[in-house]
Amino acid sequence: MSRLYRNLIHFSCVVTFLIQILTTQAFAAPSASAQTSTSDFFKSGVEKIQNGDWKQALVEFTQAIELNAEKAAAYGNRCLVYIQLGEYLNATDDCTQALQLKPNNASSVRELVRSPVVANIRASAYLNRGLAYHRQARYQEAIADFNQTIKIKPIDYSAYYNRGLARFEQEDYEEAIADFNQALQQIPTPQEKTLATVYNDRGLTHFQLRNISAAIADFSLAIRLNGSDARAYYNRGCICHRQGDYVGAIRDFTLSIQRSPNRAEAYVNRGIARYQLGYQQAAFEDLQKGAECFCAQKEMVAYQQTLNLIKKIQQQSPSTVESETA
């Protein structure tokens, strides 16, 4: 059966970005007549971001920029809106514009820190542009921007975390773990969900280094900190499966599905684990559900792979299937 599931059990490092929003403290207008209107658009854009209304936030920040094109903070925030909307080239352009409007004229980092408005604008612009580069798979440029954020704000855990993600993508796993460790040291408490995210991604990195015990420990820590995180259960389930602990794998895939009912890969991998234990009908039902979820999510390659797997199981299984009693 190993040939059937070798390419289906997989880990996916879901990029969860920690984005910085520039507040109205860093925003000023050149004239009293323009200030109220421009500031209102800016404040409204920040509110829309906080409410998750990204399309309307784009409208608000664009209005603010049209009224006053010298506002670096508006460009910086519109950059992260573009990131959420998948318009990564526009995002990098906006952050570059923000950095040009707020050049670093300080002779040292210490002098820059003494000007918190300029420092916050530049640090956030570098961070957000790094995120946009990451989404374009321009990892080295992303790392360079995260380095700049860290230079300006050495205690910014999000810059360490995102640099770790970029290094993960470059398969620089040791350096990625070092960055995740730095992020964990900088995260203010209590922020259990943020800590859980970092532990989960560090666990994936340990797995790539074949440090299975460390990976399981990190996934378990992530679950302890955030019991609603479907990713950590799924990832731990994958390790259980690879270790031959099919009962443990089924347990964790089930817990992942309970928290994310449309998680197609969890259904597929639970189906494979059930098939390994001889519960063929339950396995067939899981695989069918996984295929349906892949189709609904327009993951057509995974959908076809799952259909092919179902066909192979039907060909290999006897006409009478056992029912699952566990």
ChimeraX attribute file (.defattr): number of C-alpha atoms within 10 A of each C-alpha:
attribute: neighborCount
match mode: 1-to-1
recipient: residues
	/A:1	11
	/A:2	8
	/A:3	7
	/A:4	16
	/A:5	15
	/A:6	10
	/A:7	9
	/A:8	16
	/A:9	19
	/A:10	13
	/A:11	16
	/A:12	10
	/A:13	16
	/A:14	11
	/A:15	14
	/A:16	13
	/A:17	13
	/A:18	15
	/A:19	16
	/A:20	17
	/A:21	21
	/A:22	21
	/A:23	16
	/A:24	14
	/A:25	8
	/A:26	16
	/A:27	18
	/A:28	18
	/A:29	18
	/A:30	10
	/A:31	9
	/A:32	9
	/A:33	9
	/A:34	14
	/A:35	16
	/A:36	13
	/A:37	15
	/A:38	24
	/A:39	20
	/A:40	16
	/A:41	21
	/A:42	28
	/A:43	18
	/A:44	18
	/A:45	28
	/A:46	25
	/A:47	15
	/A:48	19
	/A:49	20
	/A:50	12
	/A:51	10
	/A:52	13
	/A:53	14
	/A:54	21
	/A:55	15
	/A:56	16
	/A:57	26
	/A:58	23
	/A:59	15
	/A:60	24
	/A:61	28
	/A:62	19
	/A:63	19
	/A:64	27
	/A:65	19
	/A:66	12
	/A:67	17
	/A:68	20
	/A:69	15
	/A:70	19
	/A:71	23
	/A:72	28
	/A:73	33
	/A:74	35
	/A:75	28
	/A:76	31
	/A:77	31
	/A:78	30
	/A:79	31
	/A:80	31
	/A:81	28
	/A:82	21
	/A:83	23
	/A:84	16
	/A:85	13
	/A:86	14
	/A:87	16
	/A:88	22
	/A:89	16
	/A:90	17
	/A:91	28
	/A:92	24
	/A:93	16
	/A:94	25
	/A:95	30
	/A:96	20
	/A:97	19
	/A:98	25
	/A:99	23
	/A:100	13
	/A:101	18
	/A:102	19
	/A:103	10
	/A:104	15
	/A:105	8
	/A:106	12
	/A:107	8
	/A:108	10
	/A:109	13
	/A:110	10
	/A:111	13
	/A:112	18
	/A:113	15
	/A:114	11
	/A:115	11
	/A:116	12
	/A:117	17
	/A:118	20
	/A:119	21
	/A:120	22
	/A:121	28
	/A:122	29
	/A:123	24
	/A:124	29
	/A:125	34
	/A:126	28
	/A:127	32
	/A:128	33
	/A:129	29
	/A:130	31
	/A:131	33
	/A:132	29
	/A:133	23
	/A:134	22
	/A:135	18
	/A:136	14
	/A:137	14
	/A:138	14
	/A:139	22
	/A:140	16
	/A:141	17
	/A:142	27
	/A:143	24
	/A:144	14
	/A:145	23
	/A:146	30
	/A:147	20
	/A:148	20
	/A:149	26
	/A:150	19
	/A:151	13
	/A:152	21
	/A:153	18
	/A:154	13
	/A:155	17
	/A:156	19
	/A:157	22
	/A:158	25
	/A:159	33
	/A:160	26
	/A:161	30
	/A:162	28
	/A:163	30
	/A:164	30
	/A:165	31
	/A:166	28
	/A:167	21
	/A:168	22
	/A:169	15
	/A:170	13
	/A:171	14
	/A:172	14
	/A:173	22
	/A:174	15
	/A:175	14
	/A:176	26
	/A:177	24
	/A:178	15
	/A:179	23
	/A:180	26
	/A:181	18
	/A:182	19
	/A:183	24
	/A:184	19
	/A:185	12
	/A:186	16
	/A:187	18
	/A:188	13
	/A:189	8
	/A:190	8
	/A:191	11
	/A:192	14
	/A:193	16
	/A:194	20
	/A:195	21
	/A:196	24
	/A:197	23
	/A:198	27
	/A:199	26
	/A:200	28
	/A:201	30
	/A:202	29
	/A:203	29
	/A:204	28
	/A:205	25
	/A:206	22
	/A:207	19
	/A:208	16
	/A:209	14
	/A:210	11
	/A:211	13
	/A:212	17
	/A:213	12
	/A:214	17
	/A:215	25
	/A:216	22
	/A:217	16
	/A:218	23
	/A:219	28
	/A:220	21
	/A:221	18
	/A:222	28
	/A:223	22
	/A:224	14
	/A:225	18
	/A:226	18
	/A:227	17
	/A:228	17
	/A:229	20
	/A:230	22
	/A:231	26
	/A:232	31
	/A:233	26
	/A:234	29
	/A:235	30
	/A:236	28
	/A:237	31
	/A:238	26
	/A:239	23
	/A:240	21
	/A:241	23
	/A:242	14
	/A:243	12
	/A:244	13
	/A:245	14
	/A:246	22
	/A:247	18
	/A:248	18
	/A:249	28
	/A:250	24
	/A:251	16
	/A:252	24
	/A:253	31
	/A:254	20
	/A:255	21
	/A:256	26
	/A:257	20
	/A:258	13
	/A:259	16
	/A:260	15
	/A:261	14
	/A:262	18
	/A:263	21
	/A:264	26
	/A:265	25
	/A:266	32
	/A:267	26
	/A:268	29
	/A:269	26
	/A:270	30
	/A:271	27
	/A:272	31
	/A:273	28
	/A:274	22
	/A:275	20
	/A:276	17
	/A:277	13
	/A:278	16
	/A:279	19
	/A:280	24
	/A:281	18
	/A:282	19
	/A:283	26
	/A:284	22
	/A:285	15
	/A:286	24
	/A:287	26
	/A:288	20
	/A:289	21
	/A:290	26
	/A:291	25
	/A:292	17
	/A:293	21
	/A:294	22
	/A:295	16
	/A:296	13
	/A:297	13
	/A:298	11
	/A:299	13
	/A:300	13
	/A:301	11
	/A:302	18
	/A:303	22
	/A:304	14
	/A:305	15
	/A:306	25
	/A:307	17
	/A:308	13
	/A:309	19
	/A:310	22
	/A:311	12
	/A:312	13
	/A:313	18
	/A:314	13
	/A:315	10
	/A:316	10
	/A:317	13
	/A:318	10
	/A:319	8
	/A:320	8
	/A:321	13
	/A:322	12
	/A:323	12
	/A:324	13
	/A:325	5
	/A:326	5
